[in-house]
Amino acid sequence: MSGELLMTEPVSATDPAVETATEAQPSYVKLAMRNMVKKKGISLKHFFLTTAALLAFFVGISYLTRP
């Protein structure tokens, strides 16, 4: 085993078992991106609400901790 790479059976990229497994369960990122595209208004609303909340939080913290 000195530097040898042992492979029993190479997995082909066109193997139907591999393709159906990846097609049956898309990744979480793919699902999230598809969901964001479908619901543009809600995603934008949540983005701006989060931005406003963070800005208010940082302004509030800076006001409370001023010297």
N, CA, C, O and CB atoms as a CASP TS submission, in Angstrom:
PFRMAT TS
TARGET T0000
AUTHOR 0000-0000-0000
METHOD Language model
MODEL 1
PARENT N/A
ATOM      1  N   MET     1       0.814  -1.196   0.000  1.00  0.00           N
ATOM      2  CA  MET     1       0.000   0.000   0.000  1.00  0.00           C
ATOM      3  C   MET     1       0.854   1.255   0.000  1.00  0.00           C
ATOM      4  O   MET     1       0.383   2.315   0.412  1.00  0.00           O
ATOM      5  CB  MET     1      -0.924   0.001   1.191  1.00  0.00           C
ATOM      6  N   SER     2       2.048   1.168  -0.434  1.00  0.00           N
ATOM      7  CA  SER     2       2.909   2.339  -0.425  1.00  0.00           C
ATOM      8  C   SER     2       2.576   3.242  -1.606  1.00  0.00           C
ATOM      9  O   SER     2       3.135   3.083  -2.691  1.00  0.00           O
ATOM     10  CB  SER     2       4.388   1.925  -0.462  1.00  0.00           C
ATOM     11  N   GLY     3       1.661   4.196  -1.393  1.00  0.00           N
ATOM     12  CA  GLY     3       1.316   5.170  -2.414  1.00  0.00           C
ATOM     13  C   GLY     3       0.365   4.662  -3.485  1.00  0.00           C
ATOM     14  O   GLY     3       0.150   5.356  -4.479  1.00  0.00           O
ATOM     15  N   GLU     4      -0.211   3.482  -3.322  1.00  0.00           N
ATOM     16  CA  GLU     4      -1.128   2.964  -4.326  1.00  0.00           C
ATOM     17  C   GLU     4      -2.550   3.379  -3.988  1.00  0.00           C
ATOM     18  O   GLU     4      -2.958   3.383  -2.826  1.00  0.00           O
ATOM     19  CB  GLU     4      -1.021   1.432  -4.427  1.00  0.00           C
ATOM     20  N   LEU     5      -3.285   3.724  -5.016  1.00  0.00           N
ATOM     21  CA  LEU     5      -4.690   4.063  -4.844  1.00  0.00           C
ATOM     22  C   LEU     5      -5.509   2.850  -5.242  1.00  0.00           C
ATOM     23  O   LEU     5      -5.469   2.423  -6.396  1.00  0.00           O
ATOM     24  CB  LEU     5      -5.089   5.320  -5.687  1.00  0.00           C
ATOM     25  N   LEU     6      -6.239   2.301  -4.313  1.00  0.00           N
ATOM     26  CA  LEU     6      -7.017   1.107  -4.589  1.00  0.00           C
ATOM     27  C   LEU     6      -8.461   1.490  -4.868  1.00  0.00           C
ATOM     28  O   LEU     6      -9.123   2.109  -4.035  1.00  0.00           O
ATOM     29  CB  LEU     6      -6.935   0.115  -3.418  1.00  0.00           C
ATOM     30  N   MET     7      -8.939   1.117  -6.041  1.00  0.00           N
ATOM     31  CA  MET     7     -10.337   1.346  -6.391  1.00  0.00           C
ATOM     32  C   MET     7     -10.911   0.021  -6.856  1.00  0.00           C
ATOM     33  O   MET     7     -10.341  -0.629  -7.733  1.00  0.00           O
ATOM     34  CB  MET     7     -10.489   2.455  -7.493  1.00  0.00           C
ATOM     35  N   THR     8     -12.014  -0.379  -6.289  1.00  0.00           N
ATOM     36  CA  THR     8     -12.591  -1.654  -6.672  1.00  0.00           C
ATOM     37  C   THR     8     -13.399  -1.534  -7.956  1.00  0.00           C
ATOM     38  O   THR     8     -13.214  -2.328  -8.878  1.00  0.00           O
ATOM     39  CB  THR     8     -13.463  -2.191  -5.555  1.00  0.00           C
ATOM     40  N   GLU     9     -14.289  -0.554  -8.026  1.00  0.00           N
ATOM     41  CA  GLU     9     -15.135  -0.414  -9.206  1.00  0.00           C
ATOM     42  C   GLU     9     -15.425   1.065  -9.421  1.00  0.00           C
ATOM     43  O   GLU     9     -16.044   1.691  -8.560  1.00  0.00           O
ATOM     44  CB  GLU     9     -16.458  -1.228  -9.054  1.00  0.00           C
ATOM     45  N   PRO    10     -15.006   1.636 -10.524  1.00  0.00           N
ATOM     46  CA  PRO    10     -15.260   3.060 -10.749  1.00  0.00           C
ATOM     47  C   PRO    10     -16.744   3.326 -10.964  1.00  0.00           C
ATOM     48  O   PRO    10     -17.451   2.523 -11.574  1.00  0.00           O
ATOM     49  CB  PRO    10     -14.458   3.564 -11.952  1.00  0.00           C
ATOM     50  N   VAL    11     -17.200   4.456 -10.458  1.00  0.00           N
ATOM     51  CA  VAL    11     -18.596   4.839 -10.616  1.00  0.00           C
ATOM     52  C   VAL    11     -18.686   5.762 -11.816  1.00  0.00           C
ATOM     53  O   VAL    11     -18.015   6.792 -11.873  1.00  0.00           O
ATOM     54  CB  VAL    11     -19.158   5.525  -9.327  1.00  0.00           C
ATOM     55  N   SER    12     -19.506   5.393 -12.756  1.00  0.00           N
ATOM     56  CA  SER    12     -19.656   6.177 -13.982  1.00  0.00           C
ATOM     57  C   SER    12     -20.574   7.365 -13.729  1.00  0.00           C
ATOM     58  O   SER    12     -21.493   7.286 -12.914  1.00  0.00           O
ATOM     59  CB  SER    12     -20.210   5.302 -15.130  1.00  0.00           C
ATOM     60  N   ALA    13     -20.320   8.467 -14.431  1.00  0.00           N
ATOM     61  CA  ALA    13     -21.175   9.646 -14.299  1.00  0.00           C
ATOM     62  C   ALA    13     -22.539   9.396 -14.919  1.00  0.00           C
ATOM     63  O   ALA    13     -23.504  10.089 -14.598  1.00  0.00           O
ATOM     64  CB  ALA    13     -20.516  10.866 -14.949  1.00  0.00           C
ATOM     65  N   THR    14     -22.625   8.413 -15.805  1.00  0.00           N
ATOM     66  CA  THR    14     -23.902   8.109 -16.448  1.00  0.00           C
ATOM     67  C   THR    14     -24.600   6.923 -15.801  1.00  0.00           C
ATOM     68  O   THR    14     -25.530   6.365 -16.382  1.00  0.00           O
ATOM     69  CB  THR    14     -23.692   7.836 -17.920  1.00  0.00           C
ATOM     70  N   ASP    15     -24.174   6.538 -14.632  1.00  0.00           N
ATOM     71  CA  ASP    15     -24.795   5.437 -13.910  1.00  0.00           C
ATOM     72  C   ASP    15     -26.220   5.842 -13.537  1.00  0.00           C
ATOM     73  O   ASP    15     -26.397   6.857 -12.863  1.00  0.00           O
ATOM     74  CB  ASP    15     -23.968   5.057 -12.640  1.00  0.00           C
ATOM     75  N   PRO    16     -27.244   5.087 -13.949  1.00  0.00           N
ATOM     76  CA  PRO    16     -28.625   5.496 -13.673  1.00  0.00           C
ATOM     77  C   PRO    16     -28.948   5.569 -12.187  1.00  0.00           C
ATOM     78  O   PRO    16     -29.767   6.394 -11.781  1.00  0.00           O
ATOM     79  CB  PRO    16     -29.578   4.546 -14.337  1.00  0.00           C
ATOM     80  N   ALA    17     -28.327   4.731 -11.368  1.00  0.00           N
ATOM     81  CA  ALA    17     -28.605   4.772  -9.932  1.00  0.00           C
ATOM     82  C   ALA    17     -28.125   6.084  -9.327  1.00  0.00           C
ATOM     83  O   ALA    17     -28.786   6.639  -8.448  1.00  0.00           O
ATOM     84  CB  ALA    17     -27.938   3.586  -9.220  1.00  0.00           C
ATOM     85  N   VAL    18     -26.983   6.587  -9.787  1.00  0.00           N
ATOM     86  CA  VAL    18     -26.451   7.845  -9.272  1.00  0.00           C
ATOM     87  C   VAL    18     -27.307   9.008  -9.746  1.00  0.00           C
ATOM     88  O   VAL    18     -27.582   9.927  -8.975  1.00  0.00           O
ATOM     89  CB  VAL    18     -24.990   8.042  -9.712  1.00  0.00           C
ATOM     90  N   GLU    19     -27.736   8.980 -11.013  1.00  0.00           N
ATOM     91  CA  GLU    19     -28.535  10.077 -11.557  1.00  0.00           C
ATOM     92  C   GLU    19     -29.883  10.179 -10.873  1.00  0.00           C
ATOM     93  O   GLU    19     -30.323  11.287 -10.564  1.00  0.00           O
ATOM     94  CB  GLU    19     -28.729   9.898 -13.050  1.00  0.00           C
ATOM     95  N   THR    20     -30.558   9.060 -10.625  1.00  0.00           N
ATOM     96  CA  THR    20     -31.872   9.123 -10.003  1.00  0.00           C
ATOM     97  C   THR    20     -31.765   9.578  -8.557  1.00  0.00           C
ATOM     98  O   THR    20     -32.675  10.234  -8.050  1.00  0.00           O
ATOM     99  CB  THR    20     -32.564   7.766 -10.079  1.00  0.00           C
ATOM    100  N   ALA    21     -30.680   9.246  -7.890  1.00  0.00           N
ATOM    101  CA  ALA    21     -30.522   9.679  -6.503  1.00  0.00           C
ATOM    102  C   ALA    21     -30.352  11.191  -6.438  1.00  0.00           C
ATOM    103  O   ALA    21     -30.896  11.831  -5.539  1.00  0.00           O
ATOM    104  CB  ALA    21     -29.318   8.976  -5.848  1.00  0.00           C
ATOM    105  N   THR    22     -29.607  11.772  -7.375  1.00  0.00           N
ATOM    106  CA  THR    22     -29.409  13.220  -7.330  1.00  0.00           C
ATOM    107  C   THR    22     -30.635  13.954  -7.846  1.00  0.00           C
ATOM    108  O   THR    22     -30.936  15.050  -7.373  1.00  0.00           O
ATOM    109  CB  THR    22     -28.179  13.618  -8.146  1.00  0.00           C
ATOM    110  N   GLU    23     -31.351  13.374  -8.806  1.00  0.00           N
ATOM    111  CA  GLU    23     -32.542  14.039  -9.323  1.00  0.00           C
ATOM    112  C   GLU    23     -33.705  13.929  -8.350  1.00  0.00           C
ATOM    113  O   GLU    23     -34.533  14.838  -8.283  1.00  0.00           O
ATOM    114  CB  GLU    23     -32.934  13.450 -10.668  1.00  0.00           C
ATOM    115  N   ALA    24     -33.788  12.851  -7.603  1.00  0.00           N
ATOM    116  CA  ALA    24     -34.902  12.645  -6.691  1.00  0.00           C
ATOM    117  C   ALA    24     -34.843  13.623  -5.521  1.00  0.00           C
ATOM    118  O   ALA    24     -35.883  14.085  -5.050  1.00  0.00           O
ATOM    119  CB  ALA    24     -34.906  11.207  -6.178  1.00  0.00           C
ATOM    120  N   GLN    25     -33.650  13.941  -5.051  1.00  0.00           N
ATOM    121  CA  GLN    25     -33.519  14.836  -3.914  1.00  0.00           C
ATOM    122  C   GLN    25     -32.587  15.984  -4.272  1.00  0.00           C
ATOM    123  O   GLN    25     -31.373  15.867  -4.105  1.00  0.00           O
ATOM    124  CB  GLN    25     -33.000  14.080  -2.677  1.00  0.00           C
ATOM    125  N   PRO    26     -33.145  17.111  -4.770  1.00  0.00           N
ATOM    126  CA  PRO    26     -32.289  18.264  -5.056  1.00  0.00           C
ATOM    127  C   PRO    26     -31.700  18.810  -3.759  1.00  0.00           C
ATOM    128  O   PRO    26     -32.259  18.615  -2.680  1.00  0.00           O
ATOM    129  CB  PRO    26     -33.083  19.370  -5.796  1.00  0.00           C
ATOM    130  N   SER    27     -30.594  19.478  -3.877  1.00  0.00           N
ATOM    131  CA  SER    27     -29.921  19.977  -2.685  1.00  0.00           C
ATOM    132  C   SER    27     -30.760  21.058  -2.005  1.00  0.00           C
ATOM    133  O   SER    27     -31.645  21.654  -2.618  1.00  0.00           O
ATOM    134  CB  SER    27     -28.533  20.525  -3.043  1.00  0.00           C
ATOM    135  N   TYR    28     -30.470  21.293  -0.761  1.00  0.00           N
ATOM    136  CA  TYR    28     -31.192  22.307   0.010  1.00  0.00           C
ATOM    137  C   TYR    28     -31.031  23.681  -0.617  1.00  0.00           C
ATOM    138  O   TYR    28     -31.976  24.469  -0.644  1.00  0.00           O
ATOM    139  CB  TYR    28     -30.700  22.331   1.459  1.00  0.00           C
ATOM    140  N   VAL    29     -29.842  23.970  -1.118  1.00  0.00           N
ATOM    141  CA  VAL    29     -29.589  25.281  -1.721  1.00  0.00           C
ATOM    142  C   VAL    29     -30.446  25.459  -2.968  1.00  0.00           C
ATOM    143  O   VAL    29     -31.008  26.531  -3.189  1.00  0.00           O
ATOM    144  CB  VAL    29     -28.091  25.444  -2.072  1.00  0.00           C
ATOM    145  N   LYS    30     -30.547  24.408  -3.783  1.00  0.00           N
ATOM    146  CA  LYS    30     -31.373  24.487  -4.988  1.00  0.00           C
ATOM    147  C   LYS    30     -32.827  24.746  -4.632  1.00  0.00           C
ATOM    148  O   LYS    30     -33.488  25.573  -5.260  1.00  0.00           O
ATOM    149  CB  LYS    30     -31.254  23.199  -5.807  1.00  0.00           C
ATOM    150  N   LEU    31     -33.324  24.040  -3.626  1.00  0.00           N
ATOM    151  CA  LEU    31     -34.710  24.235  -3.213  1.00  0.00           C
ATOM    152  C   LEU    31     -34.941  25.637  -2.670  1.00  0.00           C
ATOM    153  O   LEU    31     -35.972  26.250  -2.946  1.00  0.00           O
ATOM    154  CB  LEU    31     -35.097  23.204  -2.166  1.00  0.00           C
ATOM    155  N   ALA    32     -33.990  26.146  -1.901  1.00  0.00           N
ATOM    156  CA  ALA    32     -34.132  27.488  -1.341  1.00  0.00           C
ATOM    157  C   ALA    32     -34.110  28.545  -2.438  1.00  0.00           C
ATOM    158  O   ALA    32     -34.889  29.497  -2.397  1.00  0.00           O
ATOM    159  CB  ALA    32     -33.020  27.762  -0.325  1.00  0.00           C
ATOM    160  N   MET    33     -33.225  28.385  -3.418  1.00  0.00           N
ATOM    161  CA  MET    33     -33.165  29.349  -4.517  1.00  0.00           C
ATOM    162  C   MET    33     -34.450  29.305  -5.343  1.00  0.00           C
ATOM    163  O   MET    33     -34.971  30.350  -5.734  1.00  0.00           O
ATOM    164  CB  MET    33     -31.944  29.069  -5.415  1.00  0.00           C
ATOM    165  N   ARG    34     -34.959  28.112  -5.608  1.00  0.00           N
ATOM    166  CA  ARG    34     -36.202  27.992  -6.373  1.00  0.00           C
ATOM    167  C   ARG    34     -37.356  28.635  -5.612  1.00  0.00           C
ATOM    168  O   ARG    34     -38.204  29.298  -6.209  1.00  0.00           O
ATOM    169  CB  ARG    34     -36.517  26.511  -6.672  1.00  0.00           C
ATOM    170  N   ASN    35     -37.388  28.443  -4.308  1.00  0.00           N
ATOM    171  CA  ASN    35     -38.438  29.022  -3.482  1.00  0.00           C
ATOM    172  C   ASN    35     -38.345  30.546  -3.475  1.00  0.00           C
ATOM    173  O   ASN    35     -39.370  31.228  -3.513  1.00  0.00           O
ATOM    174  CB  ASN    35     -38.352  28.478  -2.053  1.00  0.00           C
ATOM    175  N   MET    36     -37.126  31.086  -3.428  1.00  0.00           N
ATOM    176  CA  MET    36     -36.957  32.541  -3.447  1.00  0.00           C
ATOM    177  C   MET    36     -37.423  33.132  -4.764  1.00  0.00           C
ATOM    178  O   MET    36     -38.013  34.212  -4.782  1.00  0.00           O
ATOM    179  CB  MET    36     -35.499  32.913  -3.201  1.00  0.00           C
ATOM    180  N   VAL    37     -37.167  32.440  -5.867  1.00  0.00           N
ATOM    181  CA  VAL    37     -37.589  32.937  -7.175  1.00  0.00           C
ATOM    182  C   VAL    37     -39.107  32.930  -7.277  1.00  0.00           C
ATOM    183  O   VAL    37     -39.698  33.847  -7.848  1.00  0.00           O
ATOM    184  CB  VAL    37     -36.973  32.091  -8.305  1.00  0.00           C
ATOM    185  N   LYS    38     -39.740  31.902  -6.729  1.00  0.00           N
ATOM    186  CA  LYS    38     -41.200  31.820  -6.782  1.00  0.00           C
ATOM    187  C   LYS    38     -41.857  32.908  -5.938  1.00  0.00           C
ATOM    188  O   LYS    38     -42.893  33.448  -6.328  1.00  0.00           O
ATOM    189  CB  LYS    38     -41.667  30.446  -6.311  1.00  0.00           C
ATOM    190  N   LYS    39     -41.276  33.234  -4.798  1.00  0.00           N
ATOM    191  CA  LYS    39     -41.893  34.165  -3.846  1.00  0.00           C
ATOM    192  C   LYS    39     -41.036  35.408  -3.704  1.00  0.00           C
ATOM    193  O   LYS    39     -40.504  35.688  -2.629  1.00  0.00           O
ATOM    194  CB  LYS    39     -42.096  33.496  -2.471  1.00  0.00           C
ATOM    195  N   LYS    40     -40.903  36.155  -4.799  1.00  0.00           N
ATOM    196  CA  LYS    40     -40.029  37.333  -4.801  1.00  0.00           C
ATOM    197  C   LYS    40     -40.464  38.372  -3.774  1.00  0.00           C
ATOM    198  O   LYS    40     -39.636  38.894  -3.028  1.00  0.00           O
ATOM    199  CB  LYS    40     -40.002  37.963  -6.185  1.00  0.00           C
ATOM    200  N   GLY    41     -41.750  38.671  -3.733  1.00  0.00           N
ATOM    201  CA  GLY    41     -42.247  39.719  -2.847  1.00  0.00           C
ATOM    202  C   GLY    41     -41.974  39.432  -1.385  1.00  0.00           C
ATOM    203  O   GLY    41     -41.548  40.315  -0.641  1.00  0.00           O
ATOM    204  N   ILE    42     -42.216  38.219  -0.980  1.00  0.00           N
ATOM    205  CA  ILE    42     -42.014  37.847   0.424  1.00  0.00           C
ATOM    206  C   ILE    42     -40.533  37.885   0.770  1.00  0.00           C
ATOM    207  O   ILE    42     -40.152  38.358   1.840  1.00  0.00           O
ATOM    208  CB  ILE    42     -42.595  36.443   0.710  1.00  0.00           C
ATOM    209  N   SER    43     -39.698  37.387  -0.137  1.00  0.00           N
ATOM    210  CA  SER    43     -38.258  37.381   0.124  1.00  0.00           C
ATOM    211  C   SER    43     -37.719  38.796   0.250  1.00  0.00           C
ATOM    212  O   SER    43     -36.927  39.084   1.147  1.00  0.00           O
ATOM    213  CB  SER    43     -37.516  36.637  -0.986  1.00  0.00           C
ATOM    214  N   LEU    44     -38.145  39.681  -0.644  1.00  0.00           N
ATOM    215  CA  LEU    44     -37.688  41.074  -0.576  1.00  0.00           C
ATOM    216  C   LEU    44     -38.196  41.748   0.692  1.00  0.00           C
ATOM    217  O   LEU    44     -37.463  42.497   1.338  1.00  0.00           O
ATOM    218  CB  LEU    44     -38.155  41.859  -1.816  1.00  0.00           C
ATOM    219  N   LYS    45     -39.445  41.484   1.048  1.00  0.00           N
ATOM    220  CA  LYS    45     -40.011  42.065   2.272  1.00  0.00           C
ATOM    221  C   LYS    45     -39.213  41.617   3.495  1.00  0.00           C
ATOM    222  O   LYS    45     -38.876  42.431   4.354  1.00  0.00           O
ATOM    223  CB  LYS    45     -41.498  41.666   2.428  1.00  0.00           C
ATOM    224  N   HIS    46     -38.917  40.334   3.567  1.00  0.00           N
ATOM    225  CA  HIS    46     -38.143  39.824   4.701  1.00  0.00           C
ATOM    226  C   HIS    46     -36.730  40.390   4.711  1.00  0.00           C
ATOM    227  O   HIS    46     -36.185  40.680   5.776  1.00  0.00           O
ATOM    228  CB  HIS    46     -38.090  38.299   4.664  1.00  0.00           C
ATOM    229  N   PHE    47     -36.132  40.550   3.523  1.00  0.00           N
ATOM    230  CA  PHE    47     -34.789  41.124   3.447  1.00  0.00           C
ATOM    231  C   PHE    47     -34.786  42.546   3.997  1.00  0.00           C
ATOM    232  O   PHE    47     -33.928  42.892   4.809  1.00  0.00           O
ATOM    233  CB  PHE    47     -34.274  41.110   1.994  1.00  0.00           C
ATOM    234  N   PHE    48     -35.739  43.375   3.561  1.00  0.00           N
ATOM    235  CA  PHE    48     -35.768  44.763   4.021  1.00  0.00           C
ATOM    236  C   PHE    48     -36.158  44.869   5.493  1.00  0.00           C
ATOM    237  O   PHE    48     -35.658  45.746   6.197  1.00  0.00           O
ATOM    238  CB  PHE    48     -36.736  45.574   3.172  1.00  0.00           C
ATOM    239  N   LEU    49     -37.031  44.002   5.964  1.00  0.00           N
ATOM    240  CA  LEU    49     -37.360  44.000   7.395  1.00  0.00           C
ATOM    241  C   LEU    49     -36.145  43.614   8.236  1.00  0.00           C
ATOM    242  O   LEU    49     -35.902  44.206   9.287  1.00  0.00           O
ATOM    243  CB  LEU    49     -38.525  43.033   7.678  1.00  0.00           C
ATOM    244  N   THR    50     -35.393  42.637   7.782  1.00  0.00           N
ATOM    245  CA  THR    50     -34.186  42.222   8.496  1.00  0.00           C
ATOM    246  C   THR    50     -33.156  43.339   8.503  1.00  0.00           C
ATOM    247  O   THR    50     -32.516  43.594   9.523  1.00  0.00           O
ATOM    248  CB  THR    50     -33.592  40.959   7.864  1.00  0.00           C
ATOM    249  N   THR    51     -32.993  44.007   7.360  1.00  0.00           N
ATOM    250  CA  THR    51     -32.045  45.121   7.271  1.00  0.00           C
ATOM    251  C   THR    51     -32.445  46.248   8.215  1.00  0.00           C
ATOM    252  O   THR    51     -31.600  46.795   8.923  1.00  0.00           O
ATOM    253  CB  THR    51     -31.962  45.646   5.827  1.00  0.00           C
ATOM    254  N   ALA    52     -33.733  46.596   8.229  1.00  0.00           N
ATOM    255  CA  ALA    52     -34.210  47.664   9.111  1.00  0.00           C
ATOM    256  C   ALA    52     -34.047  47.276  10.580  1.00  0.00           C
ATOM    257  O   ALA    52     -33.674  48.108  11.406  1.00  0.00           O
ATOM    258  CB  ALA    52     -35.681  47.989   8.810  1.00  0.00           C
ATOM    259  N   ALA    53     -34.326  46.018  10.903  1.00  0.00           N
ATOM    260  CA  ALA    53     -34.196  45.562  12.288  1.00  0.00           C
ATOM    261  C   ALA    53     -32.741  45.593  12.739  1.00  0.00           C
ATOM    262  O   ALA    53     -32.449  46.011  13.859  1.00  0.00           O
ATOM    263  CB  ALA    53     -34.765  44.145  12.442  1.00  0.00           C
ATOM    264  N   LEU    54     -31.825  45.156  11.878  1.00  0.00           N
ATOM    265  CA  LEU    54     -30.405  45.195  12.238  1.00  0.00           C
ATOM    266  C   LEU    54     -29.918  46.626  12.402  1.00  0.00           C
ATOM    267  O   LEU    54     -29.164  46.930  13.326  1.00  0.00           O
ATOM    268  CB  LEU    54     -29.566  44.477  11.182  1.00  0.00           C
ATOM    269  N   LEU    55     -30.347  47.499  11.507  1.00  0.00           N
ATOM    270  CA  LEU    55     -29.958  48.904  11.610  1.00  0.00           C
ATOM    271  C   LEU    55     -30.485  49.510  12.908  1.00  0.00           C
ATOM    272  O   LEU    55     -29.756  50.214  13.606  1.00  0.00           O
ATOM    273  CB  LEU    55     -30.479  49.701  10.397  1.00  0.00           C
ATOM    274  N   ALA    56     -31.747  49.239  13.232  1.00  0.00           N
ATOM    275  CA  ALA    56     -32.322  49.745  14.479  1.00  0.00           C
ATOM    276  C   ALA    56     -31.591  49.167  15.689  1.00  0.00           C
ATOM    277  O   ALA    56     -31.354  49.877  16.666  1.00  0.00           O
ATOM    278  CB  ALA    56     -33.819  49.409  14.554  1.00  0.00           C
ATOM    279  N   PHE    57     -31.236  47.896  15.629  1.00  0.00           N
ATOM    280  CA  PHE    57     -30.509  47.264  16.724  1.00  0.00           C
ATOM    281  C   PHE    57     -29.156  47.936  16.938  1.00  0.00           C
ATOM    282  O   PHE    57     -28.794  48.270  18.066  1.00  0.00           O
ATOM    283  CB  PHE    57     -30.320  45.769  16.448  1.00  0.00           C
ATOM    284  N   PHE    58     -28.410  48.134  15.846  1.00  0.00           N
ATOM    285  CA  PHE    58     -27.086  48.748  15.974  1.00  0.00           C
ATOM    286  C   PHE    58     -27.170  50.194  16.440  1.00  0.00           C
ATOM    287  O   PHE    58     -26.340  50.634  17.236  1.00  0.00           O
ATOM    288  CB  PHE    58     -26.347  48.680  14.650  1.00  0.00           C
ATOM    289  N   VAL    59     -28.149  50.934  15.961  1.00  0.00           N
ATOM    290  CA  VAL    59     -28.322  52.316  16.423  1.00  0.00           C
ATOM    291  C   VAL    59     -28.711  52.320  17.896  1.00  0.00           C
ATOM    292  O   VAL    59     -28.213  53.143  18.665  1.00  0.00           O
ATOM    293  CB  VAL    59     -29.396  53.056  15.576  1.00  0.00           C
ATOM    294  N   GLY    60     -29.589  51.416  18.292  1.00  0.00           N
ATOM    295  CA  GLY    60     -29.990  51.328  19.694  1.00  0.00           C
ATOM    296  C   GLY    60     -28.835  50.955  20.605  1.00  0.00           C
ATOM    297  O   GLY    60     -28.680  51.541  21.676  1.00  0.00           O
ATOM    298  N   ILE    61     -28.035  50.005  20.204  1.00  0.00           N
ATOM    299  CA  ILE    61     -26.873  49.603  21.006  1.00  0.00           C
ATOM    300  C   ILE    61     -25.869  50.745  21.103  1.00  0.00           C
ATOM    301  O   ILE    61     -25.309  50.997  22.171  1.00  0.00           O
ATOM    302  CB  ILE    61     -26.200  48.353  20.400  1.00  0.00           C
ATOM    303  N   SER    62     -25.641  51.433  19.988  1.00  0.00           N
ATOM    304  CA  SER    62     -24.679  52.543  20.034  1.00  0.00           C
ATOM    305  C   SER    62     -25.211  53.686  20.905  1.00  0.00           C
ATOM    306  O   SER    62     -24.432  54.374  21.565  1.00  0.00           O
ATOM    307  CB  SER    62     -24.378  53.057  18.604  1.00  0.00           C
ATOM    308  N   TYR    63     -26.523  53.890  20.911  1.00  0.00           N
ATOM    309  CA  TYR    63     -27.111  54.930  21.760  1.00  0.00           C
ATOM    310  C   TYR    63     -26.979  54.548  23.238  1.00  0.00           C
ATOM    311  O   TYR    63     -26.653  55.392  24.072  1.00  0.00           O
ATOM    312  CB  TYR    63     -28.600  55.155  21.393  1.00  0.00           C
ATOM    313  N   LEU    64     -27.230  53.289  23.556  1.00  0.00           N
ATOM    314  CA  LEU    64     -27.173  52.852  24.951  1.00  0.00           C
ATOM    315  C   LEU    64     -25.750  52.784  25.492  1.00  0.00           C
ATOM    316  O   LEU    64     -25.546  52.940  26.696  1.00  0.00           O
ATOM    317  CB  LEU    64     -27.827  51.500  25.090  1.00  0.00           C
ATOM    318  N   THR    65     -24.781  52.560  24.644  1.00  0.00           N
ATOM    319  CA  THR    65     -23.399  52.403  25.113  1.00  0.00           C
ATOM    320  C   THR    65     -22.543  53.629  24.843  1.00  0.00           C
ATOM    321  O   THR    65     -21.316  53.551  24.898  1.00  0.00           O
ATOM    322  CB  THR    65     -22.767  51.199  24.459  1.00  0.00           C
ATOM    323  N   ARG    66     -23.172  54.752  24.553  1.00  0.00           N
ATOM    324  CA  ARG    66     -22.373  55.959  24.281  1.00  0.00           C
ATOM    325  C   ARG    66     -21.728  56.441  25.586  1.00  0.00           C
ATOM    326  O   ARG    66     -22.264  56.209  26.670  1.00  0.00           O
ATOM    327  CB  ARG    66     -23.262  57.093  23.649  1.00  0.00           C
ATOM    328  N   PRO    67     -20.600  57.100  25.479  1.00  0.00           N
ATOM    329  CA  PRO    67     -19.909  57.559  26.696  1.00  0.00           C
ATOM    330  C   PRO    67     -20.586  58.760  27.342  1.00  0.00           C
ATOM    331  O   PRO    67     -20.119  59.253  28.369  1.00  0.00           O
ATOM    332  CB  PRO    67     -18.472  57.911  26.373  1.00  0.00           C
TER
END
